[in-house]
Structure formats: structure tokens, C-alpha cells
Amino acid sequence: DGVRVVHLLLSPLPTRWMDLSENQNEILFVTFNDEKSCFAVGTESGFRIYNCEPCEEIYRHDFEDGGVGVVEMLGRSNILALVGGGPRPHFPPTSVIIWDNESQNIIWELSYKVAVCGVKLLRDRVFVLLERRIVHYSVAPNFREITYTHHINTEPNRKGLCAVSPHPVGGISVFACPAPSRNDVLIQIYSDAAESDQVVKKEVAIPAAHNSPLQAMALSCDGTILATASETGTLIRVWSTKRGTKLRELRRGTDGAEVFSIAISPDNLWLCCSSDKGTVHLFSLNPQLPNKRSALSAVPMPPGMQWHLSEWALATYRVSELFSLCSFGSQPDGGNILVLTEAGLHNCSNVAGTDGAHELQRQAFKKIRRHHDPDTSEPSRR
């Protein structure tokens, strides 16, 4: 009958906290779930799961003999995809382990000849990312069966770069990844595997999405919008997944940066991104709310020097840590943004002033602490 897929209803663990300091247990991997309601952390000794709002640890699993380098959640359910990592991997780095948290058992193992770079897990599909190939599987209800359907060749993709729409609309889901040709993007639109033999309904190519290799990408919840950034890190480009046409060009800055994450709000009206500059940028995708423009936007410039025409962020939020991930929180209109760093989780409000200016104000912060630290949180700030 397969494994029982249930909703995680675990209570916060009162004696546990985010003990993720580098000297005690190095972080190998961190990601939000597709609902952005939780985040998962892979460490040298296992994995942990945290609720976002409020930020509390709800589960941890420690292995005696090794670490976990990839943790992918299936919503808030008991099903996880794990890949071994660190100096002593608990599972082979060449295998994907489908893990049932309720029974504490392996229910499937998918093995390869090369290292696994990433996994995307849906209720009816699994995507396994290898360096030059993405393998697609269909999943029977309750994970009774996992069946290979096809694979996608990509350019070298050690980052495990891809994006999947978390909330399919009308039985249609969208997947985006690097194409075989350098700097190109491939979009695949899928029909409901349970209702159609034609799994891949449509393919859309975006040639030369950027002038340098891809660094980050994100799909909107409904799969209609794709946002991409390159290794240069100055621009975020927004695309229509239906036609592959560019909708917007957003400027993160003029200096190069490593973009760690991009997120689109559930209503498709906001976009945020984080980078190694220690800033989170907030942009409007709402045609009725224009982004900032350069004071030189009206000045003619020669071809190749059109940066002054780009749209600039409406608001920014600064963190002291080098690495950060950003996402939109529980408010469906993009009203709050979550920023996850090595120090903790920032919950920020998107506040509009009377003059039309926007500001990201921190409302709460949950600290990542060591065992001897006496406090885990700071009061809300207004």
C-alpha cells in the first residue's frame, strides 16, 4: 500500500535550539520547503527541521556515523529526500534516500554513478540533479512506486540549480533548469501524470538568458513567472514561462555579487533576492507600483551602457552575515519577508510610508545560539 504521507504536527521541542555554530556542528546545507513554512538544515551529524513562524525547532535526527549534505522536504509532511555529505557522509553522495520520518526508515533509494548535486521533491514527481543531467521520476500515490520517465541534459550544474512551481494550477506544474547550451534556460511544463500519458506538455527555451553562467533562479507559486540571476550578480531578469519572453530587468547593483537566493511573492507582485553583499533587495512586480529609477535614466547612453535604464529596488535590508537566504512569509500579499542567516531568522515587514517609499522593518529575530547562550530571541522592533 505504500508509505503513509501525513502532515507534520510536531510540537516545538522545548529543550532544543539551533546549535549550528561552526565549531560544534558545521552546516552543510540549508533550504526552505516549498511552502516557505519550514526550513531544513543538513549538518555533519544529521539533519534538523525548523518552523518559520514562529521560528522553532520541530524535529532533529542525528546519525552516529556521518552527515547529510542535502535535505529536501515534501511540504510539511513526513517524507524527505536525503543525500549524504560532509567529511563522513552517512549515505552515499551518489544516492538519493527517500526517508519516512514517521517510521524512521528508508522507503526508496535511487543510486547513480556520479555525485548527486540536488533533489526536488513533489507529491507526484522527483527530480534528481546530477552534474550534467536531471533525472525525472513519476511517483505513485503514497510513494508506492517511483518510475523513471525521462532525463534532461544540462550544462555543468554542480550547484544543483533548478526551480519548480510548488503549487500547480489546473494539474499543470512547471520546471526550469539550465539548458545544455551555455547560459540558456529550459522550461518544461508538465501535465498531471495521473491523468495524462503525455507527461511533458510543452517546452520553452530562453536562449542567452544572461551573458555569464546562471547562478540562481526561482519560479512563482503558479509557475507563470521565472526569475534568474547570473554569476555576475548585477541583474535579476524576470521571464514569462509560457512564451520565454523577458518581462522585467531588475538591478541589484552595479558591482558584481554572488546571488544566493531569489523569491517571488504568492501574489506575483513582489520579488526579493539576497547576495554576498549582506543585503536583501525588494522589488515591485506590480505595474501600478514602479520601482526606483536612476537619476540618469533620461540621459541618452551609447549601446552597451544601458544600466541607467534598469529598475532599482524599492527597499533593502542589511544583515551582518555573508550568507543569507530570503523568502516571503505567511502573508499572501508579500507583506513579510523571511531572511535566514547563520545567526538566525529575521522576520521583516514590507512597510509603505505616506510618501510612497517602502522599508523593510525587522519585526522579530530568532537567534541561532550555542548551548551556553542564555537567550534565543530578541524582542520585536517597530
C-alpha positions as CSV (number, residue, x, y, z in Angstrom):
1,D,0.0,0.0,0.0
2,G,3.0,2.3,0.2
3,V,4.0,4.6,3.0
4,R,1.5,6.9,4.8
5,V,2.1,10.5,3.9
6,V,1.0,12.7,6.8
7,H,1.2,16.3,7.8
8,L,3.9,17.2,10.4
9,L,2.1,18.2,13.6
10,L,5.0,18.0,15.9
11,S,5.2,20.5,18.7
12,P,8.3,22.6,19.2
13,L,11.0,20.8,21.3
14,P,11.3,22.8,24.5
15,T,14.9,21.8,25.3
16,R,16.3,22.1,21.7
17,W,17.6,25.1,19.9
18,M,19.6,26.0,16.9
19,D,23.0,24.8,17.9
20,L,24.6,25.3,14.5
21,S,27.9,27.0,15.3
22,E,30.7,26.1,13.0
23,N,33.0,24.7,15.8
24,Q,30.4,22.3,17.1
25,N,28.4,21.0,14.1
26,E,29.1,22.5,10.7
27,I,26.1,23.4,8.4
28,L,26.3,21.5,5.1
29,F,23.0,22.6,3.6
30,V,20.0,24.8,4.3
31,T,16.8,25.4,2.4
32,F,13.2,26.4,2.8
33,N,10.4,24.0,2.0
34,D,8.2,24.7,-1.0
35,E,5.5,26.3,1.2
36,K,8.2,28.5,2.9
37,S,6.7,27.5,6.2
38,C,9.7,25.5,7.4
39,F,13.4,25.3,6.7
40,A,15.7,22.2,6.8
41,V,19.3,22.0,7.7
42,G,21.8,19.3,6.9
43,T,24.8,19.0,9.2
44,E,27.9,16.8,9.8
45,S,25.8,14.7,12.1
46,G,22.3,14.6,10.6
47,F,19.5,17.0,9.8
48,R,17.1,19.3,11.6
49,I,13.7,20.9,10.7
50,Y,12.5,24.3,11.9
51,N,9.2,26.0,11.7
52,C,9.4,29.6,10.4
53,E,6.6,31.5,12.0
54,P,7.3,31.2,14.9
55,C,10.9,30.1,14.4
56,E,11.2,26.9,16.5
57,E,12.9,23.6,16.0
58,I,10.3,20.8,15.4
59,Y,12.5,17.9,14.6
60,R,16.1,16.6,14.6
61,H,17.7,13.4,13.6
62,D,21.3,12.7,14.5
63,F,23.3,9.8,12.9
64,E,26.3,8.4,14.8
65,D,28.4,7.9,11.7
66,G,28.1,10.8,9.3
67,G,26.4,13.8,7.8
68,V,23.7,14.9,5.4
69,G,24.5,17.2,2.6
70,V,21.1,17.7,1.0
71,V,17.7,17.8,2.8
72,E,14.6,18.3,0.7
73,M,11.2,18.4,2.3
74,L,7.8,17.4,0.8
75,G,5.8,20.3,2.1
76,R,5.3,19.7,5.9
77,S,4.9,16.0,5.5
78,N,6.9,13.1,6.9
79,I,8.6,12.5,3.6
80,L,12.2,13.8,3.0
81,A,14.8,13.3,0.3
82,L,18.3,13.0,1.8
83,V,21.8,12.9,0.3
84,G,25.0,12.1,2.3
85,G,27.5,14.9,2.7
86,G,30.4,16.3,4.7
87,P,33.8,14.6,5.5
88,R,31.9,11.4,6.6
89,P,28.7,11.1,4.6
90,H,26.0,8.9,6.3
91,F,24.5,8.0,3.0
92,P,26.4,7.6,-0.3
93,P,26.8,11.0,-2.1
94,T,25.8,9.1,-5.2
95,S,22.4,8.1,-3.9
96,V,19.1,9.8,-3.1
97,I,17.4,8.4,0.0
98,I,13.6,8.9,0.2
99,W,13.1,8.9,4.0
100,D,9.9,8.4,6.1
101,N,10.3,10.4,9.2
102,E,7.3,8.8,10.8
103,S,8.7,5.2,10.7
104,Q,12.4,6.4,10.7
105,N,13.0,4.2,7.6
106,I,14.3,4.4,4.1
107,I,11.5,3.7,1.7
108,W,13.4,4.2,-1.6
109,E,17.0,4.6,-2.7
110,L,17.9,6.0,-6.1
111,S,21.6,5.3,-7.0
112,Y,23.9,6.8,-9.7
113,K,27.4,6.5,-10.9
114,V,28.2,10.2,-10.1
115,A,27.5,12.5,-7.1
116,V,24.0,13.9,-6.6
117,C,24.0,17.8,-6.7
118,G,20.4,18.3,-5.6
119,V,16.8,17.0,-5.4
120,K,13.4,18.5,-5.9
121,L,10.5,16.5,-4.3
122,L,6.8,16.8,-5.2
123,R,3.9,14.5,-4.3
124,D,3.8,13.1,-7.9
125,R,7.4,13.8,-9.1
126,V,11.0,13.6,-8.1
127,F,13.8,15.5,-9.9
128,V,17.4,14.3,-9.2
129,L,20.1,16.8,-10.2
130,L,23.4,15.4,-11.4
131,E,26.3,17.5,-12.8
132,R,25.2,17.2,-16.4
133,R,21.8,15.6,-16.2
134,I,18.5,15.9,-14.4
135,V,16.6,12.7,-14.0
136,H,12.8,12.8,-13.7
137,Y,10.6,10.2,-12.0
138,S,6.9,9.9,-11.5
139,V,5.6,9.0,-8.1
140,A,2.5,6.8,-7.4
141,P,0.2,7.8,-4.5
142,N,1.7,7.3,-1.1
143,F,5.1,6.6,-2.8
144,R,4.0,3.0,-3.6
145,E,6.2,3.3,-6.7
146,I,8.8,5.6,-8.3
147,T,9.2,5.3,-12.0
148,Y,11.8,6.8,-14.3
149,T,10.2,8.8,-17.1
150,H,12.9,10.8,-18.8
151,H,16.0,12.9,-18.3
152,I,17.2,16.4,-19.2
153,N,20.8,17.1,-20.3
154,T,22.2,20.4,-18.9
155,E,25.3,22.4,-18.9
156,P,27.6,21.6,-16.0
157,N,25.4,22.2,-12.9
158,R,27.3,21.4,-9.8
159,K,25.2,23.9,-7.8
160,G,22.2,21.8,-8.5
161,L,20.4,24.8,-10.0
162,C,16.7,24.4,-10.9
163,A,13.3,25.7,-9.9
164,V,9.9,24.0,-9.7
165,S,6.4,25.6,-9.2
166,P,5.3,24.5,-5.7
167,H,1.5,24.9,-6.3
168,P,0.5,23.5,-9.7
169,V,-2.6,25.2,-11.2
170,G,-5.1,23.1,-13.1
171,G,-2.9,20.0,-13.0
172,I,-0.1,21.9,-14.6
173,S,3.3,22.2,-13.0
174,V,6.4,24.0,-14.3
175,F,10.1,23.1,-14.0
176,A,13.1,25.2,-15.0
177,C,16.8,24.4,-15.3
178,P,20.0,25.2,-17.2
179,A,19.8,24.0,-20.8
180,P,22.6,22.1,-22.5
181,S,23.9,25.3,-24.2
182,R,25.8,27.7,-22.0
183,N,23.7,30.4,-20.3
184,D,20.4,29.1,-21.8
185,V,17.4,28.2,-19.7
186,L,15.0,25.3,-20.4
187,I,11.4,25.4,-19.1
188,Q,9.3,22.2,-19.1
189,I,5.5,22.4,-18.4
190,Y,4.0,19.2,-17.1
191,S,0.5,17.9,-17.1
192,D,-0.9,15.8,-14.3
193,A,0.9,12.5,-14.6
194,A,-2.1,10.6,-13.1
195,E,-4.4,12.0,-15.8
196,S,-2.3,12.1,-19.0
197,D,0.2,9.9,-20.7
198,Q,1.9,13.0,-22.1
199,V,4.0,14.0,-19.1
200,V,5.8,16.8,-20.7
201,K,3.1,19.1,-22.2
202,K,5.4,21.9,-23.5
203,E,9.0,23.0,-23.6
204,V,10.1,26.7,-23.7
205,A,13.7,27.8,-24.3
206,I,15.2,31.0,-23.2
207,P,18.4,31.4,-25.2
208,A,21.3,33.5,-23.6
209,A,19.2,34.4,-20.6
210,H,22.4,36.1,-19.3
211,N,25.9,36.9,-20.6
212,S,27.5,34.8,-17.9
213,P,26.7,31.4,-16.3
214,L,23.5,31.1,-14.3
215,Q,23.7,31.5,-10.5
216,A,20.2,31.5,-9.2
217,M,16.6,31.0,-10.3
218,A,13.1,30.9,-8.9
219,L,9.6,30.2,-10.1
220,S,6.4,31.9,-8.9
221,C,4.0,29.6,-7.0
222,D,1.7,29.3,-10.0
223,G,4.7,28.7,-12.4
224,T,3.8,31.7,-14.7
225,I,6.9,33.7,-13.8
226,L,10.6,32.8,-13.7
227,A,13.4,35.0,-12.3
228,T,17.1,34.3,-13.0
229,A,20.4,35.8,-12.0
230,S,23.9,35.1,-13.4
231,E,27.3,34.7,-11.7
232,T,27.9,38.5,-12.4
233,G,25.0,39.2,-9.9
234,T,24.1,42.7,-11.0
235,L,20.8,41.9,-12.7
236,I,17.7,39.9,-12.0
237,R,15.7,39.1,-15.1
238,V,12.0,38.1,-15.0
239,W,10.6,35.9,-17.7
240,S,7.2,34.6,-18.9
241,T,7.3,30.8,-18.7
242,K,4.6,30.5,-21.3
243,R,6.4,32.4,-24.0
244,G,10.0,32.6,-22.7
245,T,10.0,36.4,-23.2
246,K,11.6,38.9,-20.8
247,L,9.1,40.8,-18.7
248,R,11.4,42.9,-16.4
249,E,15.0,43.7,-15.7
250,L,15.8,44.5,-12.1
251,R,19.1,45.9,-11.0
252,R,20.5,44.5,-7.7
253,G,23.6,46.8,-8.1
254,T,26.5,47.8,-10.3
255,D,29.2,45.8,-8.5
256,G,29.4,42.1,-9.1
257,A,27.9,39.8,-6.3
258,E,27.0,36.2,-5.7
259,V,23.3,35.9,-5.6
260,F,22.3,33.3,-3.0
261,S,18.5,33.3,-3.5
262,I,15.5,34.7,-5.3
263,A,11.9,34.6,-4.2
264,I,8.6,35.7,-5.7
265,S,5.6,36.5,-3.5
266,P,2.5,34.3,-3.7
267,D,0.5,37.1,-5.5
268,N,3.3,37.6,-8.1
269,L,3.6,41.3,-7.2
270,W,6.9,41.3,-5.3
271,L,10.4,39.8,-5.7
272,C,13.3,39.7,-3.3
273,C,16.9,38.5,-3.6
274,S,19.9,38.0,-1.3
275,S,23.6,38.2,-2.0
276,D,27.1,38.1,-0.5
277,K,26.9,41.9,-0.2
278,G,24.9,41.4,3.0
279,T,21.8,42.9,1.6
280,V,18.3,41.7,0.7
281,H,16.7,43.7,-2.1
282,L,12.9,44.1,-2.5
283,F,11.4,44.9,-6.0
284,S,7.9,45.5,-7.1
285,L,6.5,43.4,-9.9
286,N,3.2,45.4,-9.8
287,P,2.7,47.6,-12.9
288,Q,0.9,50.1,-10.6
289,L,3.9,50.4,-8.3
290,P,7.0,51.3,-10.2
291,N,10.5,50.6,-8.8
292,K,13.1,53.2,-8.4
293,R,14.9,54.6,-11.4
294,S,18.4,56.1,-11.8
295,A,18.5,59.9,-11.9
296,L,20.3,59.4,-15.3
297,S,17.5,57.4,-16.8
298,A,16.6,60.3,-19.1
299,V,20.1,60.8,-20.4
300,P,21.0,59.1,-23.7
301,M,23.7,56.4,-23.4
302,P,25.6,54.5,-26.0
303,P,24.7,50.9,-26.7
304,G,26.2,48.5,-24.1
305,M,25.8,51.2,-21.4
306,Q,22.2,50.9,-20.6
307,W,22.4,50.2,-16.9
308,H,20.8,53.5,-16.1
309,L,17.5,52.2,-17.6
310,S,17.2,49.3,-15.2
311,E,14.7,49.2,-12.3
312,W,16.2,49.5,-8.9
313,A,15.0,48.1,-5.6
314,L,12.2,49.8,-3.6
315,A,13.8,48.7,-0.3
316,T,16.8,46.9,1.1
317,Y,17.5,45.1,4.3
318,R,21.1,44.6,5.6
319,V,22.5,41.6,7.6
320,S,25.9,41.3,9.1
321,E,26.5,37.7,7.9
322,L,27.9,36.8,4.5
323,F,25.4,34.1,3.6
324,S,21.7,34.6,3.6
325,L,18.5,33.1,2.1
326,C,15.3,35.1,1.6
327,S,11.7,34.1,1.1
328,F,8.3,35.6,1.5
329,G,6.5,34.6,4.7
330,S,2.9,33.7,5.6
331,Q,1.2,36.9,4.4
332,P,-0.1,36.2,0.9
333,D,0.4,39.8,-0.3
334,G,4.2,39.8,0.2
335,G,3.7,41.7,3.5
336,N,6.5,39.9,5.3
337,I,9.9,38.6,4.2
338,L,12.0,35.9,6.0
339,V,15.8,36.2,5.9
340,L,17.7,33.2,7.1
341,T,21.4,33.6,8.1
342,E,24.0,31.7,10.1
343,A,22.9,33.8,13.1
344,G,19.2,33.3,12.9
345,L,15.9,34.0,11.2
346,H,14.8,37.6,10.6
347,N,11.1,38.3,10.0
348,C,10.7,41.7,8.3
349,S,7.6,43.7,7.4
350,N,7.2,45.4,4.0
351,V,6.1,48.8,5.2
352,A,4.9,51.6,2.8
353,G,5.3,55.1,4.0
354,T,2.9,58.0,3.4
355,D,5.3,59.3,0.7
356,G,5.1,56.0,-1.2
357,A,8.6,54.9,-0.1
358,H,9.0,51.3,1.1
359,E,11.0,50.0,4.0
360,L,11.8,46.5,5.3
361,Q,11.4,46.7,9.1
362,R,12.5,43.8,11.3
363,Q,9.6,42.7,13.5
364,A,11.2,39.6,15.1
365,F,14.6,37.8,15.2
366,K,15.2,34.3,16.4
367,K,18.9,33.8,17.2
368,I,20.9,30.7,16.4
369,R,22.8,30.1,19.6
370,R,25.3,27.7,21.2
371,H,24.4,25.6,24.2
372,H,25.8,28.1,26.7
373,D,24.0,31.1,25.4
374,P,21.2,32.2,27.8
375,D,18.7,33.6,25.3
376,T,17.4,32.7,21.9
377,S,15.4,35.7,20.7
378,E,15.2,39.4,20.7
379,P,12.0,41.5,21.2
380,S,10.1,42.8,18.2
381,R,11.3,46.1,16.8
382,R,9.0,48.7,15.3
